[in-house]
């Protein structure tokens, strides 16, 4: 795993969490729709649909919880890896990109650099990040 891949893991997990939350919200909205709330045996109000939706929400909630726990652990690792970089300019670019998820243009504006200078600093900073051996 490259240093960039190592540092991007938290961002990827956050995107996965967001997608699962959206999926859960879609299912929950179906649970409150008139079609699903009729559990009296009238047409289209089947209890098994409702039960399946509740189970799906429950499973998604557990998945999201597990992903959040994993995200916290990975964010801690990323922060430690960034803080271990000695050069403060390198560390600042890494923080803005991998902790704050800023775009390259936003990083350049924040630091008062040209975007190409941010790319150069970023490339050099990645060389200073230590990826744990078990992830290489």
ZAKEZA-43430 format. One record per residue: residue number from 1; residue in one letter; chain; x, y, z of N, C-alpha, C, O, CB in turn. Coordinates in Angstrom, 1 decimal. Glycine has a CB too. Layout:
<nodes>
[NUM,'A','A',[X,Y,Z],[X,Y,Z],[X,Y,Z],[X,Y,Z],[X,Y,Z]];
...
</nodes>
This chain:
<nodes>
[1,'X','A',[0.8,-1.2,0.0],[0.0,0.0,0.0],[0.9,1.2,0.0],[1.8,1.3,0.8],[-1.0,0.0,1.2]];
[2,'X','A',[0.6,2.2,-0.9],[1.4,3.4,-0.9],[1.0,4.3,0.2],[-0.1,4.1,0.9],[1.1,4.1,-2.3]];
[3,'X','A',[1.8,5.3,0.5],[1.4,6.3,1.5],[0.1,7.0,1.2],[-0.7,7.2,2.1],[2.6,7.4,1.7]];
[4,'X','A',[-0.1,7.3,0.0],[-1.3,8.0,-0.4],[-2.5,7.1,-0.1],[-3.5,7.6,0.4],[-1.3,8.4,-1.9]];
[5,'X','A',[-2.5,5.8,-0.5],[-3.5,4.9,-0.2],[-3.8,4.7,1.3],[-4.9,4.7,1.7],[-3.2,3.5,-0.9]];
[6,'X','A',[-2.7,4.7,2.0],[-2.8,4.6,3.5],[-3.5,5.8,4.1],[-4.4,5.6,4.9],[-1.4,4.5,4.1]];
[7,'X','A',[-3.2,7.0,3.6],[-3.8,8.2,4.2],[-5.3,8.3,3.7],[-6.1,9.0,4.4],[-3.0,9.4,3.8]];
[8,'X','A',[-5.6,7.8,2.5],[-6.9,8.0,2.0],[-8.0,7.0,2.6],[-9.2,7.2,2.3],[-6.9,7.7,0.5]];
[9,'X','A',[-7.5,6.0,3.3],[-8.5,5.0,3.9],[-9.6,5.7,4.6],[-10.8,5.2,4.5],[-7.7,4.1,4.8]];
[10,'X','A',[-9.4,6.7,5.5],[-10.4,7.3,6.3],[-11.5,7.9,5.4],[-12.7,7.8,5.6],[-9.9,8.3,7.2]];
[11,'X','A',[-11.0,8.6,4.3],[-11.9,9.3,3.4],[-12.8,8.2,2.7],[-14.0,8.4,2.6],[-11.2,10.1,2.4]];
[12,'X','A',[-12.3,7.1,2.3],[-13.0,6.1,1.7],[-14.1,5.5,2.6],[-15.2,5.2,2.2],[-12.1,5.0,1.2]];
[13,'X','A',[-13.7,5.3,3.8],[-14.7,4.7,4.8],[-15.8,5.7,5.0],[-16.9,5.3,5.2],[-14.0,4.3,6.1]];
[14,'X','A',[-15.5,7.0,5.1],[-16.5,8.0,5.4],[-17.5,8.0,4.2],[-18.7,8.2,4.4],[-15.9,9.4,5.5]];
[15,'X','A',[-17.0,7.9,3.0],[-17.9,7.8,1.8],[-18.8,6.6,1.9],[-20.0,6.6,1.6],[-17.1,7.8,0.5]];
[16,'X','A',[-18.2,5.4,2.3],[-19.0,4.2,2.5],[-20.1,4.4,3.5],[-21.2,3.9,3.4],[-18.1,3.0,2.8]];
[17,'X','A',[-19.7,5.0,4.7],[-20.7,5.3,5.7],[-21.8,6.2,5.2],[-23.0,5.9,5.5],[-20.0,5.9,7.0]];
[18,'X','A',[-21.5,7.2,4.5],[-22.5,8.1,4.0],[-23.4,7.4,3.0],[-24.6,7.6,3.1],[-21.8,9.3,3.2]];
[19,'X','A',[-22.9,6.5,2.2],[-23.8,5.7,1.3],[-24.7,4.8,2.1],[-25.9,4.7,1.7],[-22.9,4.9,0.3]];
[20,'X','A',[-24.2,4.2,3.1],[-25.0,3.3,3.9],[-26.1,4.1,4.7],[-27.2,3.6,4.9],[-24.2,2.5,4.9]];
[21,'X','A',[-25.8,5.3,5.2],[-26.7,6.1,5.9],[-27.9,6.5,4.9],[-29.0,6.5,5.3],[-26.1,7.4,6.5]];
[22,'X','A',[-27.5,6.9,3.7],[-28.5,7.2,2.7],[-29.4,6.0,2.4],[-30.6,6.2,2.2],[-27.8,7.7,1.4]];
[23,'X','A',[-28.8,4.9,2.2],[-29.6,3.6,2.0],[-30.5,3.4,3.1],[-31.7,3.1,2.9],[-28.6,2.4,1.8]];
[24,'X','A',[-30.1,3.5,4.4],[-30.9,3.3,5.5],[-32.1,4.3,5.6],[-33.2,3.9,5.9],[-30.1,3.4,6.8]];
[25,'X','A',[-31.8,5.6,5.2],[-32.8,6.6,5.2],[-33.9,6.3,4.1],[-35.1,6.5,4.4],[-32.2,8.0,4.9]];
[26,'X','A',[-33.5,5.7,3.0],[-34.4,5.4,2.0],[-35.4,4.3,2.5],[-36.6,4.3,2.2],[-33.7,4.9,0.7]];
[27,'X','A',[-34.8,3.3,3.1],[-35.6,2.2,3.7],[-36.5,2.7,4.7],[-37.7,2.3,4.8],[-34.7,1.1,4.2]];
[28,'X','A',[-36.0,3.6,5.6],[-36.8,4.1,6.7],[-38.0,4.9,6.1],[-39.1,4.9,6.7],[-36.0,5.0,7.7]];
[29,'X','A',[-37.7,5.7,5.1],[-38.8,6.4,4.5],[-39.9,5.5,3.9],[-41.1,5.9,3.9],[-38.3,7.4,3.4]];
[30,'X','A',[-39.5,4.4,3.4],[-40.5,3.4,2.9],[-41.3,2.9,4.1],[-42.5,2.6,3.9],[-39.8,2.3,2.1]];
[31,'X','A',[-40.7,2.7,5.2],[-41.4,2.2,6.4],[-42.5,3.1,6.8],[-43.5,2.6,7.3],[-40.4,2.0,7.6]];
[32,'X','A',[-42.4,4.4,6.6],[-43.4,5.3,7.0],[-44.3,5.7,5.8],[-45.2,6.5,6.0],[-42.8,6.6,7.5]];
[33,'X','A',[-44.1,5.1,4.7],[-45.0,5.4,3.6],[-46.4,4.8,3.8],[-46.5,3.8,4.5],[-44.4,4.9,2.2]];
[34,'X','A',[-47.5,5.3,3.2],[-48.8,4.7,3.4],[-48.9,3.3,3.0],[-49.6,2.5,3.6],[-49.8,5.6,2.6]];
[35,'X','A',[-48.1,2.9,2.0],[-48.1,1.5,1.5],[-47.6,0.5,2.6],[-48.2,-0.5,2.8],[-47.2,1.4,0.3]];
[36,'X','A',[-46.6,0.9,3.4],[-46.0,0.1,4.4],[-46.7,0.1,5.7],[-46.6,-0.8,6.5],[-44.5,0.4,4.6]];
[37,'X','A',[-47.4,1.2,6.0],[-48.0,1.4,7.3],[-49.3,0.6,7.5],[-49.8,0.5,8.6],[-48.2,2.8,7.6]];
[38,'X','A',[-49.9,0.2,6.4],[-51.1,-0.6,6.4],[-50.8,-2.1,6.7],[-50.4,-2.8,5.7],[-51.9,-0.4,5.1]];
[39,'X','A',[-50.8,-2.5,7.9],[-50.5,-3.9,8.3],[-51.7,-4.7,8.6],[-51.6,-5.7,9.3],[-49.5,-3.9,9.5]];
[40,'X','A',[-52.9,-4.3,8.1],[-54.1,-4.9,8.5],[-54.5,-6.0,7.5],[-55.6,-6.6,7.7],[-55.2,-3.9,8.6]];
[41,'X','A',[-53.7,-6.3,6.6],[-54.0,-7.3,5.6],[-54.7,-6.7,4.3],[-55.0,-7.5,3.4],[-55.0,-8.3,6.2]];
[42,'X','A',[-54.8,-5.5,4.3],[-55.3,-4.8,3.1],[-54.3,-4.9,2.0],[-53.1,-5.1,2.3],[-55.7,-3.3,3.4]];
[43,'X','A',[-54.7,-4.8,0.7],[-53.7,-4.9,-0.4],[-52.5,-4.0,-0.2],[-52.6,-2.9,0.2],[-54.4,-4.6,-1.7]];
[44,'X','A',[-51.4,-4.6,-0.5],[-50.1,-3.9,-0.5],[-49.6,-3.5,0.8],[-48.7,-2.6,0.9],[-50.2,-2.7,-1.4]];
[45,'X','A',[-50.2,-4.0,1.9],[-49.7,-3.7,3.2],[-49.1,-4.9,3.9],[-49.3,-5.0,5.1],[-50.9,-3.1,4.0]];
[46,'X','A',[-48.4,-5.7,3.2],[-47.9,-7.0,3.7],[-47.0,-6.8,4.9],[-46.1,-6.0,4.8],[-47.3,-7.8,2.6]];
[47,'X','A',[-47.2,-7.6,5.9],[-46.3,-7.5,7.1],[-44.9,-8.0,6.8],[-43.9,-7.5,7.4],[-46.8,-8.4,8.2]];
[48,'X','A',[-44.7,-8.9,5.8],[-43.4,-9.4,5.5],[-42.5,-8.3,4.9],[-41.3,-8.3,5.2],[-43.4,-10.6,4.6]];
[49,'X','A',[-43.1,-7.5,4.1],[-42.4,-6.3,3.5],[-41.8,-5.4,4.6],[-40.7,-5.0,4.6],[-43.2,-5.5,2.5]];
[50,'X','A',[-42.7,-5.2,5.6],[-42.4,-4.3,6.7],[-41.3,-5.0,7.5],[-40.3,-4.3,7.9],[-43.6,-4.0,7.6]];
[51,'X','A',[-41.4,-6.3,7.8],[-40.4,-7.0,8.6],[-39.1,-7.0,7.9],[-38.1,-6.7,8.6],[-40.9,-8.4,8.9]];
[52,'X','A',[-39.1,-7.2,6.6],[-37.8,-7.2,5.9],[-37.2,-5.8,5.9],[-35.9,-5.7,6.0],[-38.1,-7.7,4.4]];
[53,'X','A',[-38.0,-4.8,5.8],[-37.4,-3.5,5.9],[-36.8,-3.1,7.2],[-35.8,-2.5,7.3],[-38.5,-2.4,5.5]];
[54,'X','A',[-37.5,-3.6,8.3],[-37.0,-3.3,9.6],[-35.7,-4.1,9.8],[-34.7,-3.6,10.4],[-38.0,-3.8,10.7]];
[55,'X','A',[-35.6,-5.3,9.4],[-34.4,-6.1,9.5],[-33.3,-5.4,8.7],[-32.1,-5.3,9.2],[-34.6,-7.5,8.9]];
[56,'X','A',[-33.6,-4.9,7.5],[-32.5,-4.2,6.7],[-32.0,-3.0,7.4],[-30.8,-2.7,7.4],[-33.1,-3.9,5.3]];
[57,'X','A',[-32.9,-2.2,8.0],[-32.5,-1.0,8.7],[-31.6,-1.4,9.9],[-30.6,-0.8,10.2],[-33.7,-0.2,9.3]];
[58,'X','A',[-32.0,-2.5,10.6],[-31.2,-2.9,11.8],[-29.8,-3.4,11.3],[-28.8,-3.0,12.0],[-31.9,-4.1,12.5]];
[59,'X','A',[-29.7,-4.1,10.3],[-28.4,-4.6,9.8],[-27.6,-3.5,9.3],[-26.4,-3.4,9.5],[-28.6,-5.6,8.6]];
[60,'X','A',[-28.2,-2.5,8.6],[-27.4,-1.3,8.1],[-26.9,-0.5,9.3],[-25.8,0.0,9.2],[-28.3,-0.5,7.2]];
[61,'X','A',[-27.7,-0.4,10.3],[-27.3,0.4,11.5],[-26.1,-0.3,12.1],[-25.2,0.4,12.5],[-28.5,0.5,12.5]];
[62,'X','A',[-26.1,-1.6,12.2],[-25.0,-2.3,12.8],[-23.7,-2.1,11.9],[-22.6,-1.9,12.4],[-25.3,-3.8,13.0]];
[63,'X','A',[-23.9,-2.2,10.6],[-22.8,-2.0,9.7],[-22.2,-0.6,9.8],[-21.0,-0.5,9.8],[-23.3,-2.3,8.2]];
[64,'X','A',[-23.1,0.3,9.9],[-22.7,1.7,10.1],[-21.9,1.9,11.4],[-20.8,2.5,11.4],[-23.9,2.7,10.0]];
[65,'X','A',[-22.4,1.3,12.4],[-21.7,1.4,13.7],[-20.3,0.8,13.6],[-19.3,1.4,14.1],[-22.5,0.7,14.8]];
[66,'X','A',[-20.2,-0.4,13.0],[-18.9,-1.0,12.8],[-18.0,-0.2,12.0],[-16.8,-0.1,12.3],[-19.1,-2.4,12.2]];
[67,'X','A',[-18.5,0.4,10.9],[-17.7,1.2,10.0],[-17.2,2.5,10.8],[-16.0,2.9,10.6],[-18.5,1.7,8.8]];
[68,'X','A',[-18.0,3.1,11.7],[-17.6,4.2,12.5],[-16.5,3.9,13.4],[-15.5,4.6,13.6],[-18.8,4.8,13.2]];
[69,'X','A',[-16.6,2.7,14.0],[-15.5,2.2,15.0],[-14.2,2.1,14.2],[-13.2,2.5,14.6],[-15.9,0.9,15.6]];
[70,'X','A',[-14.3,1.5,13.0],[-13.1,1.3,12.1],[-12.6,2.7,11.7],[-11.4,2.9,11.7],[-13.5,0.4,10.9]];
[71,'X','A',[-13.5,3.6,11.4],[-13.1,4.9,10.9],[-12.3,5.6,12.0],[-11.3,6.3,11.8],[-14.3,5.7,10.5]];
[72,'X','A',[-12.8,5.5,13.3],[-12.1,6.2,14.4],[-10.7,5.6,14.6],[-9.7,6.4,14.8],[-12.9,6.0,15.7]];
[73,'X','A',[-10.5,4.3,14.4],[-9.2,3.7,14.6],[-8.3,4.2,13.4],[-7.1,4.5,13.7],[-9.3,2.2,14.6]];
[74,'X','A',[-8.8,4.2,12.2],[-8.0,4.6,11.1],[-7.7,6.1,11.1],[-6.5,6.4,10.8],[-8.7,4.3,9.8]];
[75,'X','A',[-8.6,6.9,11.5],[-8.3,8.3,11.7],[-7.2,8.6,12.7],[-6.3,9.4,12.4],[-9.6,9.1,12.1]];
[76,'X','A',[-7.2,7.8,13.8],[-6.1,7.9,14.8],[-4.8,7.6,14.1],[-3.8,8.3,14.3],[-6.4,7.0,16.0]];
[77,'X','A',[-4.8,6.5,13.4],[-3.5,6.1,12.7],[-3.1,7.1,11.7],[-1.9,7.4,11.6],[-3.7,4.7,11.9]];
[78,'X','A',[-4.0,7.7,10.9],[-3.6,8.7,9.9],[-3.1,10.0,10.6],[-2.1,10.5,10.2],[-4.9,9.1,9.1]];
[79,'X','A',[-3.7,10.4,11.7],[-3.2,11.5,12.5],[-1.8,11.3,13.0],[-1.0,12.2,12.9],[-4.2,11.9,13.6]];
[80,'X','A',[-1.6,10.1,13.6],[-0.3,9.8,14.1],[0.8,9.8,13.0],[1.9,10.2,13.1],[-0.3,8.4,14.8]];
[81,'X','A',[0.4,9.2,11.8],[1.3,9.2,10.7],[1.7,10.6,10.2],[2.8,10.9,9.9],[0.7,8.3,9.5]];
[82,'X','A',[0.7,11.4,10.2],[0.9,12.8,9.7],[1.8,13.6,10.8],[2.7,14.3,10.4],[-0.4,13.6,9.5]];
[83,'X','A',[1.5,13.4,12.0],[2.2,14.1,13.1],[3.7,13.6,13.2],[4.5,14.3,13.7],[1.5,13.9,14.4]];
[84,'X','A',[3.9,12.4,12.7],[5.3,11.9,12.7],[6.2,12.6,11.6],[7.4,12.4,11.6],[5.3,10.4,12.5]];
[85,'X','A',[5.6,13.3,10.6],[6.3,13.9,9.6],[7.0,15.2,10.2],[6.2,16.0,10.8],[5.4,14.3,8.4]];
[86,'X','A',[8.3,15.3,10.1],[9.0,16.4,10.8],[8.8,17.8,10.2],[8.6,18.7,10.9],[10.4,16.1,10.8]];
[87,'X','A',[8.8,17.9,8.9],[8.7,19.2,8.2],[7.3,19.7,8.4],[6.3,19.1,8.0],[9.1,19.0,6.7]];
[88,'X','A',[7.2,20.9,8.9],[5.9,21.5,9.2],[5.1,21.8,8.0],[3.8,21.7,8.0],[6.0,22.7,10.1]];
[89,'X','A',[5.7,22.2,6.9],[5.0,22.5,5.6],[4.4,21.2,5.1],[3.3,21.2,4.6],[6.0,23.1,4.6]];
[90,'X','A',[5.2,20.1,5.1],[4.7,18.8,4.6],[3.5,18.4,5.5],[2.5,17.9,5.0],[5.8,17.7,4.7]];
[91,'X','A',[3.7,18.5,6.8],[2.6,18.1,7.7],[1.4,18.9,7.5],[0.3,18.3,7.5],[3.1,18.3,9.2]];
[92,'X','A',[1.5,20.2,7.3],[0.3,21.0,7.1],[-0.5,20.6,5.8],[-1.7,20.5,5.8],[0.7,22.5,7.0]];
[93,'X','A',[0.2,20.4,4.7],[-0.4,19.9,3.5],[-1.1,18.6,3.7],[-2.3,18.4,3.3],[0.6,19.8,2.3]];
[94,'X','A',[-0.5,17.7,4.4],[-1.1,16.4,4.7],[-2.3,16.5,5.5],[-3.3,15.8,5.3],[0.0,15.4,5.3]];
[95,'X','A',[-2.2,17.4,6.5],[-3.4,17.6,7.4],[-4.6,18.1,6.6],[-5.7,17.6,6.8],[-3.0,18.6,8.5]];
[96,'X','A',[-4.3,19.1,5.8],[-5.4,19.7,5.1],[-6.0,18.7,4.1],[-7.3,18.8,3.9],[-4.9,21.0,4.3]];
[97,'X','A',[-5.2,17.9,3.5],[-5.7,17.0,2.5],[-6.4,15.7,3.2],[-7.5,15.3,2.7],[-4.6,16.5,1.6]];
[98,'X','A',[-5.7,15.1,4.1],[-6.2,13.8,4.6],[-6.9,13.9,6.0],[-7.5,12.9,6.4],[-5.0,12.9,4.8]];
[99,'X','A',[-6.9,15.0,6.7],[-7.7,15.2,7.9],[-8.9,16.0,7.6],[-10.0,15.7,8.0],[-6.9,15.8,9.0]];
[100,'X','A',[-8.7,17.1,6.7],[-9.8,18.0,6.4],[-10.5,17.7,5.1],[-11.5,18.3,4.8],[-9.3,19.4,6.5]];
[101,'X','A',[-9.8,16.9,4.3],[-10.4,16.5,3.0],[-10.5,17.7,2.0],[-11.5,17.8,1.3],[-11.7,15.8,3.1]];
[102,'X','A',[-9.6,18.6,2.1],[-9.7,19.8,1.3],[-9.2,19.5,-0.1],[-8.4,18.6,-0.3],[-8.9,21.0,1.9]];
[103,'X','A',[-9.7,20.3,-1.1],[-9.3,20.1,-2.5],[-7.9,20.8,-2.6],[-7.5,21.5,-1.7],[-10.3,20.8,-3.4]];
[104,'X','A',[-7.3,20.5,-3.7],[-5.9,21.0,-3.9],[-6.0,22.6,-4.0],[-5.2,23.3,-3.5],[-5.3,20.5,-5.2]];
[105,'X','A',[-7.0,23.1,-4.7],[-7.2,24.5,-4.9],[-7.4,25.2,-3.5],[-6.8,26.3,-3.2],[-8.3,24.9,-5.8]];
[106,'X','A',[-8.2,24.6,-2.7],[-8.5,25.1,-1.3],[-7.2,25.1,-0.5],[-7.0,26.0,0.3],[-9.6,24.3,-0.6]];
[107,'X','A',[-6.4,24.0,-0.6],[-5.2,24.0,0.1],[-4.2,25.1,-0.3],[-3.6,25.8,0.5],[-4.5,22.6,0.0]];
[108,'X','A',[-4.1,25.2,-1.6],[-3.2,26.3,-2.2],[-3.7,27.7,-1.7],[-2.9,28.5,-1.3],[-3.3,26.3,-3.7]];
[109,'X','A',[-5.0,27.9,-1.7],[-5.5,29.2,-1.2],[-5.2,29.4,0.3],[-4.8,30.5,0.7],[-7.0,29.3,-1.5]];
[110,'X','A',[-5.5,28.4,1.1],[-5.3,28.4,2.5],[-3.8,28.7,2.8],[-3.5,29.5,3.7],[-5.7,27.1,3.2]];
[111,'X','A',[-2.9,28.1,2.1],[-1.5,28.2,2.4],[-0.8,29.4,1.7],[0.3,29.8,1.9],[-0.8,27.0,2.1]];
[112,'X','A',[-1.5,30.0,0.7],[-1.0,31.1,-0.1],[0.0,30.6,-1.1],[1.0,31.3,-1.5],[-0.3,32.1,0.8]];
[113,'X','A',[-0.1,29.4,-1.6],[0.8,28.8,-2.6],[0.1,28.7,-3.9],[-1.2,28.7,-4.0],[1.3,27.4,-2.1]];
[114,'X','A',[0.8,28.5,-5.0],[0.3,28.1,-6.3],[0.0,26.6,-6.2],[0.6,25.9,-5.5],[1.3,28.4,-7.4]];
[115,'X','A',[-1.1,26.2,-6.9],[-1.4,24.7,-6.8],[-0.3,23.8,-7.2],[-0.1,22.8,-6.6],[-2.6,24.5,-7.8]];
[116,'X','A',[0.5,24.2,-8.2],[1.7,23.3,-8.5],[2.7,23.2,-7.4],[3.3,22.1,-7.3],[2.4,23.9,-9.8]];
[117,'X','A',[2.8,24.2,-6.6],[3.7,24.1,-5.4],[3.1,23.1,-4.4],[3.9,22.4,-3.7],[3.9,25.5,-4.8]];
[118,'X','A',[1.8,23.2,-4.2],[1.1,22.2,-3.3],[1.4,20.8,-3.7],[1.6,19.9,-2.9],[-0.4,22.6,-3.2]];
[119,'X','A',[1.3,20.6,-5.0],[1.5,19.2,-5.6],[2.9,18.7,-5.3],[3.2,17.6,-4.9],[1.3,19.2,-7.1]];
[120,'X','A',[3.9,19.6,-5.4],[5.3,19.3,-5.2],[5.5,19.0,-3.7],[6.1,18.0,-3.4],[6.2,20.5,-5.6]];
[121,'X','A',[5.0,19.9,-2.8],[5.1,19.7,-1.4],[4.4,18.3,-1.0],[5.0,17.6,-0.2],[4.5,20.8,-0.6]];
[122,'X','A',[3.3,18.1,-1.6],[2.5,16.9,-1.3],[3.3,15.6,-1.7],[3.4,14.7,-0.9],[1.2,16.9,-2.0]];
[123,'X','A',[3.9,15.7,-2.8],[4.7,14.5,-3.3],[5.9,14.3,-2.4],[6.2,13.1,-2.1],[5.2,14.8,-4.7]];
[124,'X','A',[6.5,15.3,-1.9],[7.7,15.2,-1.0],[7.2,14.7,0.3],[7.9,13.9,1.0],[8.5,16.5,-0.9]];
[125,'X','A',[6.0,15.2,0.8],[5.5,14.8,2.1],[5.1,13.3,2.1],[5.4,12.7,3.1],[4.3,15.7,2.4]];
[126,'X','A',[4.6,12.8,1.0],[4.2,11.4,1.0],[5.4,10.5,1.2],[5.3,9.4,1.7],[3.5,11.1,-0.4]];
[127,'X','A',[6.6,11.0,0.7],[7.8,10.2,0.9],[8.2,10.1,2.3],[9.0,9.2,2.7],[8.9,10.8,0.1]];
[128,'X','A',[7.7,11.0,3.2],[8.1,11.0,4.6],[7.1,10.2,5.5],[7.3,10.0,6.6],[8.2,12.4,5.1]];
[129,'X','A',[6.0,9.8,4.9],[4.9,9.1,5.6],[5.4,7.6,5.8],[5.7,7.0,4.8],[3.6,9.2,5.0]];
[130,'X','A',[5.3,7.1,7.0],[5.7,5.7,7.2],[4.4,4.9,7.2],[3.5,5.0,8.1],[6.4,5.6,8.6]];
[131,'X','A',[4.3,4.0,6.2],[3.2,3.0,6.2],[3.6,1.8,7.0],[4.7,1.3,6.7],[2.9,2.7,4.7]];
[132,'X','A',[2.8,1.4,7.9],[3.1,0.2,8.7],[3.5,-1.0,7.7],[2.8,-1.2,6.7],[2.0,-0.2,9.6]];
[133,'X','A',[4.4,-1.8,8.1],[4.9,-2.9,7.3],[3.8,-3.9,7.0],[3.8,-4.5,5.9],[6.0,-3.6,8.0]];
[134,'X','A',[2.9,-4.1,7.9],[1.8,-5.1,7.7],[0.8,-4.6,6.7],[0.0,-5.4,6.2],[1.1,-5.4,9.0]];
[135,'X','A',[0.9,-3.4,6.2],[0.0,-2.8,5.2],[0.7,-2.6,3.9],[0.0,-2.3,2.9],[-0.6,-1.5,5.7]];
[136,'X','A',[2.0,-2.8,3.8],[2.7,-2.6,2.5],[2.4,-3.7,1.5],[2.9,-3.7,0.4],[4.2,-2.5,2.8]];
</nodes>
